[in-house]
Amino acid sequence: MKVAMTMDGNTLETSVSSEFDAGKYLIVVSRSESTIVAIEIIDDLTAENLAQKIIDLNCEGIVTGNFLSQKAFDILADAYVTRYLGTGLSGIEALDMMNKRTLPLIRNYKGTNGCSGEHH
């Protein structure tokens, strides 16, 4: 399983970005091996283009911060990409919590615990 992470820096030791499209880097990790597969600079992409890039990289999940673009959220949700909230964590901490199934899910665009619309 490949997981994308929006990050403030280009290593897993740096912080997950506080907002989906605010990070400078997109790091793609092979979750089974906990190894970095790709590092992309993303600071010039729109939220919608970033969402599509994650899909094009065949990622099944995204660790990120809050969504400011409902359209980007919907693009990922419609492609069945699982959204995880990693704000305040390093990439390493977020992956560890994901492996323990304790990393919170981003269930809807507003970031509340309830599901909305057709996205689950």
PyMOL commands that place a pseudoatom at each C-alpha (Angstrom):
pseudoatom trace, name=CA, resn=MET, resi=1, chain=A, elem=C, hetatm=0, pos=[0.000, 0.000, 0.000]
pseudoatom trace, name=CA, resn=LYS, resi=2, chain=A, elem=C, hetatm=0, pos=[1.337, 3.426, -0.952]
pseudoatom trace, name=CA, resn=VAL, resi=3, chain=A, elem=C, hetatm=0, pos=[0.512, 6.369, 1.286]
pseudoatom trace, name=CA, resn=ALA, resi=4, chain=A, elem=C, hetatm=0, pos=[1.034, 10.022, 0.363]
pseudoatom trace, name=CA, resn=MET, resi=5, chain=A, elem=C, hetatm=0, pos=[1.993, 12.529, 3.040]
pseudoatom trace, name=CA, resn=THR, resi=6, chain=A, elem=C, hetatm=0, pos=[1.865, 16.320, 2.715]
pseudoatom trace, name=CA, resn=MET, resi=7, chain=A, elem=C, hetatm=0, pos=[4.954, 17.478, 4.576]
pseudoatom trace, name=CA, resn=ASP, resi=8, chain=A, elem=C, hetatm=0, pos=[6.652, 20.723, 5.584]
pseudoatom trace, name=CA, resn=GLY, resi=9, chain=A, elem=C, hetatm=0, pos=[10.071, 19.221, 4.760]
pseudoatom trace, name=CA, resn=ASN, resi=10, chain=A, elem=C, hetatm=0, pos=[11.476, 16.519, 2.492]
pseudoatom trace, name=CA, resn=THR, resi=11, chain=A, elem=C, hetatm=0, pos=[12.082, 13.852, 5.163]
pseudoatom trace, name=CA, resn=LEU, resi=12, chain=A, elem=C, hetatm=0, pos=[9.837, 11.796, 7.422]
pseudoatom trace, name=CA, resn=GLU, resi=13, chain=A, elem=C, hetatm=0, pos=[11.393, 13.502, 10.435]
pseudoatom trace, name=CA, resn=THR, resi=14, chain=A, elem=C, hetatm=0, pos=[9.656, 16.785, 9.501]
pseudoatom trace, name=CA, resn=SER, resi=15, chain=A, elem=C, hetatm=0, pos=[6.054, 17.731, 10.293]
pseudoatom trace, name=CA, resn=VAL, resi=16, chain=A, elem=C, hetatm=0, pos=[2.922, 16.784, 8.442]
pseudoatom trace, name=CA, resn=SER, resi=17, chain=A, elem=C, hetatm=0, pos=[1.495, 19.994, 6.984]
pseudoatom trace, name=CA, resn=SER, resi=18, chain=A, elem=C, hetatm=0, pos=[-1.335, 21.645, 8.906]
pseudoatom trace, name=CA, resn=GLU, resi=19, chain=A, elem=C, hetatm=0, pos=[-3.451, 22.029, 5.756]
pseudoatom trace, name=CA, resn=PHE, resi=20, chain=A, elem=C, hetatm=0, pos=[-3.798, 19.742, 2.749]
pseudoatom trace, name=CA, resn=ASP, resi=21, chain=A, elem=C, hetatm=0, pos=[-2.320, 22.136, 0.209]
pseudoatom trace, name=CA, resn=ALA, resi=22, chain=A, elem=C, hetatm=0, pos=[0.012, 24.095, 2.531]
pseudoatom trace, name=CA, resn=GLY, resi=23, chain=A, elem=C, hetatm=0, pos=[2.917, 21.650, 2.566]
pseudoatom trace, name=CA, resn=LYS, resi=24, chain=A, elem=C, hetatm=0, pos=[6.002, 22.053, 0.443]
pseudoatom trace, name=CA, resn=TYR, resi=25, chain=A, elem=C, hetatm=0, pos=[6.525, 18.369, -0.268]
pseudoatom trace, name=CA, resn=LEU, resi=26, chain=A, elem=C, hetatm=0, pos=[4.513, 15.276, -1.071]
pseudoatom trace, name=CA, resn=ILE, resi=27, chain=A, elem=C, hetatm=0, pos=[6.261, 12.181, 0.215]
pseudoatom trace, name=CA, resn=VAL, resi=28, chain=A, elem=C, hetatm=0, pos=[5.013, 8.796, -0.968]
pseudoatom trace, name=CA, resn=VAL, resi=29, chain=A, elem=C, hetatm=0, pos=[5.755, 5.882, 1.328]
pseudoatom trace, name=CA, resn=SER, resi=30, chain=A, elem=C, hetatm=0, pos=[5.433, 2.161, 0.787]
pseudoatom trace, name=CA, resn=ARG, resi=31, chain=A, elem=C, hetatm=0, pos=[3.618, 1.311, 3.984]
pseudoatom trace, name=CA, resn=SER, resi=32, chain=A, elem=C, hetatm=0, pos=[4.569, -2.374, 3.987]
pseudoatom trace, name=CA, resn=GLU, resi=33, chain=A, elem=C, hetatm=0, pos=[8.278, -1.525, 3.890]
pseudoatom trace, name=CA, resn=SER, resi=34, chain=A, elem=C, hetatm=0, pos=[8.129, 1.945, 5.508]
pseudoatom trace, name=CA, resn=THR, resi=35, chain=A, elem=C, hetatm=0, pos=[10.368, 3.241, 2.737]
pseudoatom trace, name=CA, resn=ILE, resi=36, chain=A, elem=C, hetatm=0, pos=[10.081, 6.420, 0.698]
pseudoatom trace, name=CA, resn=VAL, resi=37, chain=A, elem=C, hetatm=0, pos=[9.031, 5.728, -2.884]
pseudoatom trace, name=CA, resn=ALA, resi=38, chain=A, elem=C, hetatm=0, pos=[8.910, 9.321, -4.164]
pseudoatom trace, name=CA, resn=ILE, resi=39, chain=A, elem=C, hetatm=0, pos=[9.367, 12.921, -3.057]
pseudoatom trace, name=CA, resn=GLU, resi=40, chain=A, elem=C, hetatm=0, pos=[7.606, 15.645, -5.048]
pseudoatom trace, name=CA, resn=ILE, resi=41, chain=A, elem=C, hetatm=0, pos=[7.741, 19.423, -4.608]
pseudoatom trace, name=CA, resn=ILE, resi=42, chain=A, elem=C, hetatm=0, pos=[4.112, 20.569, -4.399]
pseudoatom trace, name=CA, resn=ASP, resi=43, chain=A, elem=C, hetatm=0, pos=[4.141, 24.219, -3.406]
pseudoatom trace, name=CA, resn=ASP, resi=44, chain=A, elem=C, hetatm=0, pos=[2.962, 25.379, -6.862]
pseudoatom trace, name=CA, resn=LEU, resi=45, chain=A, elem=C, hetatm=0, pos=[0.034, 22.953, -7.207]
pseudoatom trace, name=CA, resn=THR, resi=46, chain=A, elem=C, hetatm=0, pos=[-3.585, 23.842, -6.556]
pseudoatom trace, name=CA, resn=ALA, resi=47, chain=A, elem=C, hetatm=0, pos=[-5.432, 21.669, -4.048]
pseudoatom trace, name=CA, resn=GLU, resi=48, chain=A, elem=C, hetatm=0, pos=[-7.355, 19.976, -6.856]
pseudoatom trace, name=CA, resn=ASN, resi=49, chain=A, elem=C, hetatm=0, pos=[-4.177, 19.253, -8.847]
pseudoatom trace, name=CA, resn=LEU, resi=50, chain=A, elem=C, hetatm=0, pos=[-2.519, 17.875, -5.724]
pseudoatom trace, name=CA, resn=ALA, resi=51, chain=A, elem=C, hetatm=0, pos=[-5.469, 15.558, -5.132]
pseudoatom trace, name=CA, resn=GLN, resi=52, chain=A, elem=C, hetatm=0, pos=[-5.237, 14.297, -8.711]
pseudoatom trace, name=CA, resn=LYS, resi=53, chain=A, elem=C, hetatm=0, pos=[-1.459, 13.807, -8.382]
pseudoatom trace, name=CA, resn=ILE, resi=54, chain=A, elem=C, hetatm=0, pos=[-2.042, 11.585, -5.325]
pseudoatom trace, name=CA, resn=ILE, resi=55, chain=A, elem=C, hetatm=0, pos=[-4.462, 9.485, -7.355]
pseudoatom trace, name=CA, resn=ASP, resi=56, chain=A, elem=C, hetatm=0, pos=[-2.070, 9.346, -10.325]
pseudoatom trace, name=CA, resn=LEU, resi=57, chain=A, elem=C, hetatm=0, pos=[0.677, 8.057, -7.996]
pseudoatom trace, name=CA, resn=ASN, resi=58, chain=A, elem=C, hetatm=0, pos=[-1.665, 5.157, -7.048]
pseudoatom trace, name=CA, resn=CYS, resi=59, chain=A, elem=C, hetatm=0, pos=[-1.779, 6.079, -3.373]
pseudoatom trace, name=CA, resn=GLU, resi=60, chain=A, elem=C, hetatm=0, pos=[-4.455, 4.408, -1.277]
pseudoatom trace, name=CA, resn=GLY, resi=61, chain=A, elem=C, hetatm=0, pos=[-4.175, 6.898, 1.576]
pseudoatom trace, name=CA, resn=ILE, resi=62, chain=A, elem=C, hetatm=0, pos=[-3.149, 10.454, 2.400]
pseudoatom trace, name=CA, resn=VAL, resi=63, chain=A, elem=C, hetatm=0, pos=[-1.772, 11.749, 5.704]
pseudoatom trace, name=CA, resn=THR, resi=64, chain=A, elem=C, hetatm=0, pos=[-2.344, 15.479, 5.848]
pseudoatom trace, name=CA, resn=GLY, resi=65, chain=A, elem=C, hetatm=0, pos=[-3.881, 18.395, 7.691]
pseudoatom trace, name=CA, resn=ASN, resi=66, chain=A, elem=C, hetatm=0, pos=[-7.250, 20.068, 7.287]
pseudoatom trace, name=CA, resn=PHE, resi=67, chain=A, elem=C, hetatm=0, pos=[-8.872, 20.485, 3.892]
pseudoatom trace, name=CA, resn=LEU, resi=68, chain=A, elem=C, hetatm=0, pos=[-9.697, 24.019, 2.763]
pseudoatom trace, name=CA, resn=SER, resi=69, chain=A, elem=C, hetatm=0, pos=[-10.956, 22.854, -0.620]
pseudoatom trace, name=CA, resn=GLN, resi=70, chain=A, elem=C, hetatm=0, pos=[-14.080, 20.736, -0.664]
pseudoatom trace, name=CA, resn=LYS, resi=71, chain=A, elem=C, hetatm=0, pos=[-13.409, 19.939, -4.316]
pseudoatom trace, name=CA, resn=ALA, resi=72, chain=A, elem=C, hetatm=0, pos=[-9.992, 18.430, -3.460]
pseudoatom trace, name=CA, resn=PHE, resi=73, chain=A, elem=C, hetatm=0, pos=[-11.576, 16.441, -0.625]
pseudoatom trace, name=CA, resn=ASP, resi=74, chain=A, elem=C, hetatm=0, pos=[-14.271, 15.157, -2.992]
pseudoatom trace, name=CA, resn=ILE, resi=75, chain=A, elem=C, hetatm=0, pos=[-11.726, 14.176, -5.661]
pseudoatom trace, name=CA, resn=LEU, resi=76, chain=A, elem=C, hetatm=0, pos=[-9.896, 11.993, -3.134]
pseudoatom trace, name=CA, resn=ALA, resi=77, chain=A, elem=C, hetatm=0, pos=[-13.056, 10.595, -1.553]
pseudoatom trace, name=CA, resn=ASP, resi=78, chain=A, elem=C, hetatm=0, pos=[-14.538, 9.721, -4.950]
pseudoatom trace, name=CA, resn=ALA, resi=79, chain=A, elem=C, hetatm=0, pos=[-11.320, 7.806, -5.755]
pseudoatom trace, name=CA, resn=TYR, resi=80, chain=A, elem=C, hetatm=0, pos=[-11.592, 5.909, -2.424]
pseudoatom trace, name=CA, resn=VAL, resi=81, chain=A, elem=C, hetatm=0, pos=[-8.380, 7.416, -1.048]
pseudoatom trace, name=CA, resn=THR, resi=82, chain=A, elem=C, hetatm=0, pos=[-8.458, 7.142, 2.751]
pseudoatom trace, name=CA, resn=ARG, resi=83, chain=A, elem=C, hetatm=0, pos=[-7.743, 10.471, 4.464]
pseudoatom trace, name=CA, resn=TYR, resi=84, chain=A, elem=C, hetatm=0, pos=[-5.802, 10.559, 7.756]
pseudoatom trace, name=CA, resn=LEU, resi=85, chain=A, elem=C, hetatm=0, pos=[-5.241, 13.568, 10.028]
pseudoatom trace, name=CA, resn=GLY, resi=86, chain=A, elem=C, hetatm=0, pos=[-1.553, 13.929, 10.859]
pseudoatom trace, name=CA, resn=THR, resi=87, chain=A, elem=C, hetatm=0, pos=[-1.356, 17.573, 11.972]
pseudoatom trace, name=CA, resn=GLY, resi=88, chain=A, elem=C, hetatm=0, pos=[1.195, 18.115, 14.740]
pseudoatom trace, name=CA, resn=LEU, resi=89, chain=A, elem=C, hetatm=0, pos=[3.025, 14.857, 14.055]
pseudoatom trace, name=CA, resn=SER, resi=90, chain=A, elem=C, hetatm=0, pos=[6.235, 14.003, 12.274]
pseudoatom trace, name=CA, resn=GLY, resi=91, chain=A, elem=C, hetatm=0, pos=[5.945, 11.657, 9.327]
pseudoatom trace, name=CA, resn=ILE, resi=92, chain=A, elem=C, hetatm=0, pos=[7.478, 8.868, 11.394]
pseudoatom trace, name=CA, resn=GLU, resi=93, chain=A, elem=C, hetatm=0, pos=[4.973, 9.383, 14.228]
pseudoatom trace, name=CA, resn=ALA, resi=94, chain=A, elem=C, hetatm=0, pos=[2.055, 9.477, 11.786]
pseudoatom trace, name=CA, resn=LEU, resi=95, chain=A, elem=C, hetatm=0, pos=[3.119, 6.232, 10.099]
pseudoatom trace, name=CA, resn=ASP, resi=96, chain=A, elem=C, hetatm=0, pos=[3.555, 4.553, 13.472]
pseudoatom trace, name=CA, resn=MET, resi=97, chain=A, elem=C, hetatm=0, pos=[0.062, 5.629, 14.533]
pseudoatom trace, name=CA, resn=MET, resi=98, chain=A, elem=C, hetatm=0, pos=[-1.332, 4.483, 11.184]
pseudoatom trace, name=CA, resn=ASN, resi=99, chain=A, elem=C, hetatm=0, pos=[0.213, 1.043, 11.664]
pseudoatom trace, name=CA, resn=LYS, resi=100, chain=A, elem=C, hetatm=0, pos=[-1.354, 0.898, 15.148]
pseudoatom trace, name=CA, resn=ARG, resi=101, chain=A, elem=C, hetatm=0, pos=[-4.699, 2.069, 13.685]
pseudoatom trace, name=CA, resn=THR, resi=102, chain=A, elem=C, hetatm=0, pos=[-4.773, 5.076, 16.033]
pseudoatom trace, name=CA, resn=LEU, resi=103, chain=A, elem=C, hetatm=0, pos=[-4.288, 7.840, 13.454]
pseudoatom trace, name=CA, resn=PRO, resi=104, chain=A, elem=C, hetatm=0, pos=[-7.603, 9.738, 13.131]
pseudoatom trace, name=CA, resn=LEU, resi=105, chain=A, elem=C, hetatm=0, pos=[-9.531, 9.623, 9.876]
pseudoatom trace, name=CA, resn=ILE, resi=106, chain=A, elem=C, hetatm=0, pos=[-10.697, 12.743, 8.066]
pseudoatom trace, name=CA, resn=ARG, resi=107, chain=A, elem=C, hetatm=0, pos=[-14.283, 11.682, 7.466]
pseudoatom trace, name=CA, resn=ASN, resi=108, chain=A, elem=C, hetatm=0, pos=[-15.616, 14.828, 5.820]
pseudoatom trace, name=CA, resn=TYR, resi=109, chain=A, elem=C, hetatm=0, pos=[-14.511, 18.141, 4.381]
pseudoatom trace, name=CA, resn=LYS, resi=110, chain=A, elem=C, hetatm=0, pos=[-15.201, 20.006, 7.623]
pseudoatom trace, name=CA, resn=GLY, resi=111, chain=A, elem=C, hetatm=0, pos=[-13.035, 17.617, 9.636]
pseudoatom trace, name=CA, resn=THR, resi=112, chain=A, elem=C, hetatm=0, pos=[-15.765, 16.496, 12.036]
pseudoatom trace, name=CA, resn=ASN, resi=113, chain=A, elem=C, hetatm=0, pos=[-16.293, 12.889, 13.062]
pseudoatom trace, name=CA, resn=GLY, resi=114, chain=A, elem=C, hetatm=0, pos=[-19.532, 12.386, 11.156]
pseudoatom trace, name=CA, resn=CYS, resi=115, chain=A, elem=C, hetatm=0, pos=[-19.805, 11.275, 7.564]
pseudoatom trace, name=CA, resn=SER, resi=116, chain=A, elem=C, hetatm=0, pos=[-21.433, 13.548, 5.062]
pseudoatom trace, name=CA, resn=GLY, resi=117, chain=A, elem=C, hetatm=0, pos=[-22.810, 12.959, 1.607]
pseudoatom trace, name=CA, resn=GLU, resi=118, chain=A, elem=C, hetatm=0, pos=[-21.814, 9.809, -0.186]
pseudoatom trace, name=CA, resn=HIS, resi=119, chain=A, elem=C, hetatm=0, pos=[-18.188, 9.764, 1.033]
pseudoatom trace, name=CA, resn=HIS, resi=120, chain=A, elem=C, hetatm=0, pos=[-17.276, 7.244, 3.718]
for i in range(1, 120): cmd.bond("trace and resi %d" % i, "trace and resi %d" % (i + 1))
show_as sticks, trace
zoom trace
